[in-house]
Amino acid sequence: MNTPHRLDRSRHAAPQVFDKLRESIIGLELSPGTVLSRADLATRFGISQTPVRDALIRLGEEGLVDIFPQHATVVSRIDVGSARQVHFLRRSIELEVVRTLAEKPEPQLVAKLRTQLKLQSALVDTTDYAEFVAADQAFHQTLYEAAHVPDLWRLTRRMSGHLDRLRRLHLPAKGKTRAVVRDHTAIVDAIAAGNAAKAQDALREHLSGTLATVDAICAKYPDYILGV
């Protein structure tokens, strides 16, 4: 975050600053406790402080920063309670998504998902976790779009900041990336076979991974977690 960031001058600045800061927070480049100076950010992005302020307000609405008026804006700690709630929401939605897709499997969708699986498989040994996360999210977004509920994808994305950061802490764990690809493969195989129950079982297994180990994550990264 110390190097200048180029913005697309044909687009409004605030949404771009929001996206870049959010990506840095989710990716843990900006760790909990990091102070975000409006003046410093304005300098780095080469813009006035107004769009920076607007971006920070949006981040505050998502719970990713704590804003102390007239004092400071700080990257928030990870709220495990919030992560559990959005996990409940995502599981509820995605169980219905995979059921819907498995009841009427579309060959073109299955082919697209298998292409995405190949990309994920090529990334399992990478240390570029941002690229792996992007591939992971593209997979889930494809499921939502195929089930004709793209607005629900955008909804869960807006609410998933704390859960995404927990997952980012968990991702370097031995075998985690391979487990993600294994679970995705099981979901796709079940959809292709038209087996809704099996697709839902695979989805449950997939989404349970990080929260099943949340105590270990909290113990390893106490400075990142709210209330630890």
Backbone bond lengths (Angstrom), bond angles and torsions (degrees), N, CA, C in turn:
res aa  C-N    CA-C-N  psi(-1)  N-CA   C-N-CA  omega(-1)  CA-C   N-CA-C  phi
1 M - - - 1.457 - - 1.522 111.82 -
2 N 1.323 119.06 1.17 1.454 120.16 -178.77 1.520 112.76 -88.02
3 T 1.337 117.83 -13.83 1.445 120.92 -179.63 1.523 110.10 -93.22
4 P 1.354 117.10 152.44 1.461 119.56 179.83 1.530 111.45 -61.65
5 H 1.329 116.06 148.69 1.455 121.59 178.40 1.515 108.69 -116.70
6 R 1.310 116.63 127.78 1.452 120.75 178.59 1.530 109.51 -83.45
7 L 1.319 116.08 133.64 1.448 121.76 176.46 1.522 108.86 -109.64
8 D 1.322 115.79 153.14 1.458 122.18 174.63 1.519 108.03 -76.44
9 R 1.324 117.20 109.62 1.462 120.85 -174.72 1.521 112.74 -70.20
10 S 1.330 117.40 -10.49 1.465 119.75 177.40 1.524 112.32 -84.80
11 R 1.316 116.48 -5.05 1.469 121.35 -179.26 1.520 109.66 -119.73
12 H 1.343 115.95 158.73 1.454 120.57 176.76 1.532 109.19 -61.36
13 A 1.324 115.72 142.73 1.464 120.23 -174.24 1.517 113.08 -74.70
14 A 1.349 117.18 -41.28 1.467 120.01 -172.42 1.532 113.13 -56.84
15 P 1.352 119.87 -47.40 1.471 118.63 178.98 1.520 113.17 -61.98
16 Q 1.343 116.66 -33.94 1.462 119.40 179.19 1.527 111.06 -69.40
17 V 1.335 115.75 -41.84 1.467 118.97 177.66 1.523 110.02 -63.81
18 F 1.315 116.18 -42.27 1.467 120.73 177.65 1.531 110.48 -57.49
19 D 1.335 116.59 -49.25 1.467 120.20 -177.74 1.520 111.36 -61.24
20 K 1.342 116.76 -43.07 1.461 120.01 -177.22 1.534 111.24 -68.61
21 L 1.321 116.66 -41.57 1.462 119.67 178.85 1.525 110.57 -68.35
22 R 1.315 116.34 -41.60 1.467 119.76 179.76 1.529 110.49 -61.32
23 E 1.322 116.26 -43.69 1.465 120.55 178.12 1.526 111.06 -60.62
24 S 1.325 116.40 -40.57 1.466 120.34 -179.77 1.521 111.91 -69.27
25 I 1.333 116.87 -33.65 1.468 120.76 177.96 1.522 110.22 -72.66
26 I 1.338 116.67 -47.23 1.470 120.43 -179.87 1.525 110.30 -62.38
27 G 1.329 116.49 -39.00 1.465 120.76 -179.17 1.514 113.38 -80.02
28 L 1.342 117.17 -0.75 1.464 124.71 177.00 1.523 113.20 69.23
29 E 1.324 116.59 13.28 1.466 119.35 170.17 1.529 108.75 -63.38
30 L 1.339 114.46 -36.98 1.459 121.30 171.30 1.519 106.84 -104.41
31 S 1.301 117.13 101.63 1.460 121.22 -174.22 1.521 111.13 -82.29
32 P 1.325 117.49 160.65 1.464 120.51 176.53 1.525 111.46 -53.97
33 G 1.325 114.91 136.30 1.453 120.24 -178.45 1.510 113.99 97.41
34 T 1.343 117.07 -12.76 1.460 120.50 178.52 1.530 109.96 -66.64
35 V 1.320 116.17 129.30 1.461 121.05 177.63 1.526 109.11 -83.90
36 L 1.332 116.18 129.85 1.458 121.74 179.16 1.525 108.77 -106.99
37 S 1.313 115.42 108.46 1.458 121.43 179.69 1.519 109.62 -86.04
38 R 1.335 116.36 124.18 1.454 120.77 179.90 1.527 110.28 -59.53
39 A 1.328 116.92 -42.17 1.466 121.05 -179.06 1.528 111.27 -65.57
40 D 1.343 116.26 -44.29 1.467 119.89 -179.99 1.529 110.98 -63.58
41 L 1.321 116.43 -42.33 1.459 119.90 -179.66 1.525 110.91 -65.71
42 A 1.322 116.77 -39.62 1.463 120.27 178.17 1.532 110.28 -59.99
43 T 1.332 115.57 -40.72 1.461 120.13 178.55 1.520 111.26 -65.45
44 R 1.318 116.22 -45.00 1.467 120.77 -178.33 1.526 112.02 -63.13
45 F 1.337 116.76 -38.40 1.454 119.97 -178.98 1.525 112.24 -89.47
46 G 1.324 117.19 -8.14 1.447 120.77 178.67 1.511 113.41 68.95
47 I 1.338 116.68 38.88 1.458 121.75 -176.90 1.525 109.26 -136.54
48 S 1.334 116.26 176.24 1.459 120.15 175.75 1.526 109.80 -76.48
49 Q 1.311 116.23 171.42 1.462 120.03 -178.56 1.522 113.22 -75.74
50 T 1.328 118.55 -18.11 1.470 120.58 -175.63 1.531 112.98 -61.68
51 P 1.345 119.47 -51.21 1.474 118.29 177.81 1.527 112.92 -65.27
52 V 1.339 116.99 -29.79 1.463 119.65 175.60 1.518 109.83 -64.82
53 R 1.331 116.21 -45.16 1.469 120.47 177.56 1.522 110.60 -57.70
54 D 1.335 116.69 -45.00 1.464 120.70 -178.80 1.532 110.91 -62.95
55 A 1.324 116.38 -40.32 1.467 120.51 179.08 1.525 110.58 -65.10
56 L 1.330 116.91 -41.41 1.468 120.40 -179.86 1.521 111.17 -66.55
57 I 1.326 116.87 -35.46 1.471 120.06 176.73 1.528 110.03 -61.89
58 R 1.327 116.87 -43.59 1.475 120.27 178.34 1.524 111.15 -63.22
59 L 1.323 116.48 -40.54 1.464 119.54 177.71 1.522 110.58 -64.05
60 G 1.324 116.27 -36.25 1.460 120.24 176.18 1.516 111.74 -64.33
61 E 1.327 116.59 -38.17 1.463 120.29 178.83 1.524 111.55 -64.43
62 E 1.331 116.65 -28.90 1.464 120.65 177.14 1.528 112.12 -87.68
63 G 1.328 116.77 -1.13 1.458 120.46 179.18 1.502 114.74 77.07
64 L 1.331 117.23 15.17 1.458 120.28 -177.42 1.521 112.78 -89.44
65 V 1.327 116.79 -17.05 1.462 120.61 173.30 1.524 108.59 -134.40
66 D 1.305 115.09 153.24 1.467 122.23 172.30 1.525 107.39 -106.20
67 I 1.314 115.44 123.38 1.463 120.35 -177.50 1.525 109.20 -104.78
68 F 1.321 114.91 121.03 1.455 121.17 177.16 1.527 106.91 -110.11
69 P 1.340 117.18 101.83 1.473 120.71 -174.70 1.523 112.42 -51.82
70 Q 1.320 114.15 137.12 1.476 122.28 178.46 1.528 112.54 64.18
71 H 1.314 117.54 12.00 1.458 119.27 -178.40 1.528 111.29 -130.06
72 A 1.337 117.34 -74.17 1.464 119.45 -176.43 1.522 110.60 -162.66
73 T 1.321 114.73 161.04 1.461 122.46 169.95 1.520 107.03 -117.56
74 V 1.327 116.11 126.56 1.462 121.54 -172.52 1.523 109.60 -126.59
75 V 1.329 116.92 138.20 1.468 120.45 174.07 1.520 108.65 -60.66
76 S 1.319 116.58 127.57 1.461 121.16 -174.25 1.526 112.11 -73.89
77 R 1.308 114.63 158.50 1.464 119.59 169.47 1.525 109.09 -75.20
78 I 1.315 115.75 161.62 1.465 121.47 -178.43 1.523 109.52 -76.31
79 D 1.306 116.09 124.94 1.465 123.12 -179.87 1.529 108.31 -93.84
80 V 1.321 116.90 103.72 1.463 121.28 -176.86 1.526 111.06 -63.79
81 G 1.345 117.13 -35.29 1.459 119.90 177.54 1.515 111.59 -61.04
82 S 1.327 117.32 -42.48 1.454 121.48 176.57 1.525 110.95 -64.43
83 A 1.330 116.09 -40.31 1.465 120.42 178.81 1.524 110.67 -62.07
84 R 1.316 117.26 -40.17 1.468 120.50 179.50 1.529 110.83 -64.71
85 Q 1.330 116.30 -39.26 1.465 118.69 -178.32 1.526 111.87 -67.01
86 V 1.324 117.35 -43.90 1.458 118.19 -179.58 1.524 110.61 -71.60
87 H 1.319 116.78 -29.11 1.467 119.54 173.60 1.527 110.14 -62.28
88 F 1.324 116.78 -42.63 1.476 121.45 177.22 1.526 109.85 -59.77
89 L 1.337 116.02 -44.03 1.458 120.78 -179.87 1.518 111.27 -64.08
90 R 1.328 116.48 -48.53 1.466 120.14 -178.81 1.521 111.56 -62.37
91 R 1.308 116.63 -42.77 1.463 119.33 179.75 1.519 110.31 -61.33
92 S 1.331 116.73 -44.22 1.467 120.73 -179.63 1.521 111.11 -60.40
93 I 1.328 116.56 -45.19 1.460 120.49 -178.85 1.520 111.09 -69.06
94 E 1.322 116.90 -47.81 1.456 119.67 -172.56 1.521 113.53 -72.71
95 L 1.331 117.16 -25.46 1.465 118.84 172.13 1.519 110.22 -62.20
96 E 1.318 116.15 -39.92 1.469 119.95 177.84 1.524 111.04 -72.50
97 V 1.330 116.61 -35.87 1.462 120.63 178.70 1.522 111.06 -61.22
98 V 1.333 117.62 -51.70 1.470 119.07 -177.23 1.526 111.40 -68.95
99 R 1.340 117.36 -31.51 1.470 119.36 175.31 1.523 110.19 -62.45
100 T 1.319 115.79 -46.75 1.466 120.91 179.80 1.523 111.50 -59.38
101 L 1.328 116.52 -44.32 1.460 120.13 -177.85 1.522 111.86 -70.14
102 A 1.321 117.22 -35.87 1.465 120.15 -178.80 1.527 112.21 -73.45
103 E 1.304 116.82 -27.29 1.465 119.20 -179.82 1.525 112.14 -69.27
104 K 1.336 116.56 -27.63 1.462 121.26 176.64 1.530 108.78 -137.86
105 P 1.337 116.68 72.23 1.475 119.25 -175.89 1.526 112.24 -62.99
106 E 1.323 115.38 132.94 1.459 121.91 179.73 1.527 109.07 -106.13
107 P 1.324 118.01 121.85 1.470 120.51 -178.68 1.529 113.46 -55.32
108 Q 1.339 117.02 -38.20 1.469 118.88 -179.74 1.530 111.42 -65.45
109 L 1.316 116.49 -38.83 1.459 120.07 177.43 1.520 110.58 -64.80
110 V 1.315 116.61 -46.41 1.470 120.69 -179.60 1.525 110.02 -59.45
111 A 1.326 116.96 -41.60 1.464 120.72 179.34 1.529 110.51 -63.73
112 K 1.318 116.67 -41.44 1.474 120.16 179.12 1.525 110.54 -64.33
113 L 1.333 116.60 -42.97 1.461 120.40 -179.89 1.529 110.84 -64.97
114 R 1.324 117.00 -38.31 1.467 119.26 179.64 1.537 111.07 -68.27
115 T 1.308 116.95 -33.02 1.466 119.98 174.50 1.526 110.03 -64.32
116 Q 1.321 116.49 -41.18 1.463 120.26 177.18 1.523 111.24 -64.62
117 L 1.327 116.70 -36.60 1.462 120.41 177.81 1.535 111.36 -62.53
118 K 1.326 116.64 -36.99 1.465 119.83 178.57 1.524 110.83 -62.91
119 L 1.340 115.63 -41.63 1.462 119.33 177.77 1.520 110.58 -63.79
120 Q 1.320 117.31 -44.18 1.465 120.84 179.17 1.527 110.92 -61.86
121 S 1.318 116.04 -41.87 1.471 120.34 -179.61 1.528 111.10 -62.12
122 A 1.334 116.06 -34.90 1.465 119.99 179.74 1.521 111.96 -71.46
123 L 1.338 116.50 -14.49 1.464 120.65 -175.85 1.526 113.89 -105.58
124 V 1.334 118.51 2.36 1.462 119.64 -171.68 1.528 113.08 -64.60
125 D 1.323 117.57 -25.34 1.458 119.91 -178.86 1.525 112.54 -102.50
126 T 1.318 116.73 7.22 1.449 119.96 -178.00 1.522 111.13 -76.14
127 T 1.302 114.77 155.30 1.469 119.41 170.66 1.524 109.67 -101.83
128 D 1.341 116.51 1.55 1.459 121.35 175.39 1.525 107.36 -87.04
129 Y 1.325 114.70 78.73 1.460 118.76 -174.80 1.526 112.47 -66.65
130 A 1.320 117.26 -24.56 1.461 119.74 178.11 1.523 110.41 -61.49
131 E 1.318 115.97 -39.88 1.465 120.05 179.60 1.522 110.45 -68.10
132 F 1.318 117.00 -40.37 1.463 120.17 178.71 1.521 110.49 -65.29
133 V 1.334 117.11 -43.56 1.464 121.40 178.78 1.520 110.32 -60.38
134 A 1.328 117.06 -41.99 1.462 120.49 178.96 1.527 111.11 -61.17
135 A 1.337 116.80 -40.82 1.457 120.91 178.48 1.527 110.94 -67.01
136 D 1.323 115.85 -38.99 1.470 121.66 177.45 1.524 109.94 -61.13
137 Q 1.316 116.48 -48.32 1.460 120.23 -177.81 1.519 111.41 -67.17
138 A 1.326 117.42 -35.96 1.464 120.25 177.68 1.522 111.06 -61.89
139 F 1.315 116.42 -36.39 1.460 121.78 178.20 1.528 110.28 -61.99
140 H 1.328 116.13 -50.22 1.463 119.45 -178.46 1.527 111.62 -67.92
141 Q 1.329 116.70 -36.93 1.460 119.48 177.48 1.528 110.74 -61.79
142 T 1.311 116.72 -38.79 1.467 120.47 177.75 1.525 111.03 -60.24
143 L 1.329 116.82 -39.87 1.464 120.43 178.69 1.532 110.68 -62.51
144 Y 1.326 116.78 -47.19 1.465 120.70 -179.95 1.530 110.77 -60.97
145 E 1.329 115.95 -45.89 1.461 119.56 -177.65 1.522 111.19 -65.70
146 A 1.321 117.10 -38.24 1.465 120.48 178.76 1.522 111.49 -65.54
147 A 1.342 116.12 -29.98 1.466 120.74 178.17 1.533 111.54 -87.46
148 H 1.338 116.15 3.94 1.476 122.90 176.32 1.521 112.50 64.83
149 V 1.341 116.12 37.29 1.471 120.38 174.86 1.540 109.96 -129.73
150 P 1.331 117.77 53.63 1.471 119.66 -177.68 1.522 112.79 -64.04
151 D 1.335 117.69 -29.32 1.464 119.49 179.07 1.523 111.15 -64.87
152 L 1.338 116.50 -31.61 1.464 119.65 178.40 1.524 110.91 -70.91
153 W 1.320 116.83 -30.41 1.467 119.62 174.16 1.520 109.86 -63.18
154 R 1.322 115.91 -47.42 1.466 119.35 179.88 1.529 111.17 -63.20
155 L 1.322 116.79 -36.83 1.467 120.90 177.60 1.525 110.93 -62.01
156 T 1.311 116.84 -50.08 1.464 119.69 -177.63 1.524 111.09 -66.72
157 R 1.332 117.57 -33.29 1.468 120.09 176.92 1.523 110.58 -61.49
158 R 1.327 116.55 -44.25 1.460 119.82 -178.77 1.521 111.92 -63.59
159 M 1.311 117.12 -28.27 1.457 120.95 -175.36 1.524 113.76 -96.25
160 S 1.321 117.75 -4.79 1.470 121.14 -166.84 1.522 115.20 -95.89
161 G 1.329 118.18 10.37 1.460 119.67 -174.55 1.513 114.54 -56.37
162 H 1.327 117.30 -47.29 1.462 119.95 -178.29 1.533 111.08 -68.73
163 L 1.333 116.75 -42.02 1.463 120.35 178.56 1.527 110.61 -64.70
164 D 1.323 117.25 -40.91 1.464 120.40 -179.83 1.525 111.37 -63.26
165 R 1.334 116.28 -36.95 1.467 118.28 178.68 1.529 111.35 -69.55
166 L 1.321 116.86 -37.87 1.471 119.09 174.37 1.525 110.19 -59.77
167 R 1.318 116.29 -44.57 1.465 120.37 -179.46 1.519 110.85 -64.78
168 R 1.319 116.24 -36.14 1.474 119.15 179.30 1.530 110.27 -65.97
169 L 1.326 117.75 -36.29 1.458 120.79 175.50 1.524 111.37 -66.57
170 H 1.328 116.43 -32.81 1.459 121.89 -176.41 1.530 112.37 -81.40
171 L 1.324 116.72 -26.49 1.466 120.91 -170.53 1.529 114.39 -57.43
172 P 1.347 120.14 -37.94 1.469 118.61 179.85 1.535 114.30 -71.20
173 A 1.331 118.09 -7.25 1.465 120.08 179.75 1.529 110.13 -58.37
174 K 1.314 115.59 143.36 1.469 120.75 -177.06 1.526 111.10 -55.64
175 G 1.319 115.83 125.86 1.458 121.47 176.24 1.519 115.36 83.20
176 K 1.352 117.93 -3.06 1.458 119.74 -174.99 1.528 112.22 -66.07
177 T 1.330 118.14 -46.58 1.460 119.57 -178.28 1.537 110.68 -63.23
178 R 1.324 116.18 -38.61 1.469 119.12 178.14 1.530 110.61 -65.92
179 A 1.331 116.82 -36.30 1.460 119.95 178.33 1.528 111.10 -64.82
180 V 1.328 115.77 -38.24 1.460 119.66 177.72 1.529 110.61 -60.80
181 V 1.334 116.54 -47.60 1.461 120.79 -179.59 1.531 110.48 -65.31
182 R 1.320 116.82 -38.73 1.470 120.52 177.47 1.524 110.61 -60.36
183 D 1.321 116.41 -45.72 1.463 120.33 -179.07 1.522 111.26 -66.39
184 H 1.327 116.55 -42.27 1.466 119.82 177.96 1.524 110.65 -60.51
185 T 1.329 115.47 -41.11 1.470 119.79 179.84 1.522 110.69 -62.98
186 A 1.313 117.11 -41.32 1.473 120.58 178.95 1.532 110.68 -63.79
187 I 1.328 116.94 -38.15 1.467 120.77 178.29 1.528 109.95 -63.73
188 V 1.324 116.11 -47.38 1.467 120.00 -178.47 1.527 110.86 -65.19
189 D 1.318 117.50 -42.59 1.471 120.62 179.17 1.524 110.90 -59.26
190 A 1.327 116.46 -41.44 1.466 120.46 -179.44 1.530 111.09 -68.54
191 I 1.333 116.38 -40.65 1.468 119.33 177.07 1.526 109.82 -62.24
192 A 1.334 116.36 -46.16 1.467 120.81 -179.34 1.521 111.66 -60.65
193 A 1.336 117.01 -34.53 1.466 121.95 -179.82 1.524 112.45 -82.07
194 G 1.322 116.91 -5.95 1.457 119.87 -178.33 1.512 113.13 71.79
195 N 1.338 116.85 25.25 1.458 121.34 -177.17 1.534 108.88 -103.59
196 A 1.334 116.11 93.13 1.462 120.98 -175.18 1.530 111.93 -64.51
197 A 1.333 116.68 -41.40 1.462 120.18 -178.18 1.531 110.90 -63.10
198 K 1.332 115.66 -41.72 1.464 119.54 179.77 1.534 110.90 -68.91
199 A 1.314 117.14 -36.32 1.462 121.01 177.61 1.524 110.27 -63.07
200 Q 1.328 116.12 -41.06 1.462 119.79 178.42 1.525 111.74 -67.98
201 D 1.323 116.94 -39.28 1.470 119.76 176.99 1.526 110.88 -61.36
202 A 1.333 116.53 -42.45 1.457 120.92 -179.80 1.528 110.61 -66.47
203 L 1.321 116.34 -37.04 1.470 120.87 178.74 1.519 110.30 -66.31
204 R 1.333 117.01 -44.07 1.472 120.14 177.42 1.525 110.91 -58.03
205 E 1.313 116.22 -45.46 1.464 121.07 179.92 1.529 110.12 -61.15
206 H 1.309 115.63 -42.43 1.462 120.61 -177.72 1.524 111.88 -63.91
207 L 1.310 117.25 -47.19 1.459 120.62 -174.75 1.527 113.31 -77.83
208 S 1.309 117.49 -11.25 1.473 119.43 -176.75 1.526 113.26 -83.26
209 G 1.330 117.23 -15.20 1.461 121.22 -168.11 1.510 116.49 -55.70
210 T 1.336 117.21 -55.71 1.464 119.87 -173.86 1.516 112.54 -69.09
211 L 1.329 117.88 -46.71 1.462 119.85 -177.41 1.525 111.87 -68.94
212 A 1.320 117.43 -22.19 1.458 119.80 176.39 1.525 111.34 -68.80
213 T 1.327 116.40 -21.25 1.464 120.70 -179.14 1.528 111.87 -114.99
214 V 1.326 116.80 19.95 1.459 119.92 -172.62 1.525 112.38 -62.34
215 D 1.333 117.95 -34.14 1.468 119.70 179.70 1.525 110.92 -63.43
216 A 1.322 116.28 -40.23 1.469 120.26 178.84 1.524 110.80 -67.87
217 I 1.329 116.31 -38.17 1.463 120.33 178.26 1.525 110.12 -63.85
218 C 1.324 115.84 -44.28 1.461 120.41 179.42 1.520 111.57 -62.91
219 A 1.328 116.33 -39.57 1.459 120.39 -179.95 1.532 111.19 -67.56
220 K 1.322 116.99 -34.26 1.460 121.31 -177.76 1.527 111.78 -79.20
221 Y 1.343 116.40 -31.82 1.471 120.68 -175.79 1.531 110.56 -127.00
222 P 1.318 117.99 59.46 1.468 119.73 -174.80 1.531 113.73 -61.77
223 D 1.354 116.73 -30.35 1.457 119.35 -179.10 1.522 112.92 -72.49
224 Y 1.325 116.31 -12.39 1.461 120.79 -178.42 1.530 112.70 -93.94
225 I 1.327 117.18 -15.48 1.453 121.16 -167.99 1.524 110.92 -107.98
226 L 1.305 117.43 134.31 1.456 122.46 177.77 1.510 110.62 -67.03
227 G 1.325 116.87 128.89 1.447 121.41 174.56 1.506 115.27 86.02
228 V 1.344 117.68 0.12 1.474 120.22 179.92 1.520 109.16 -93.93
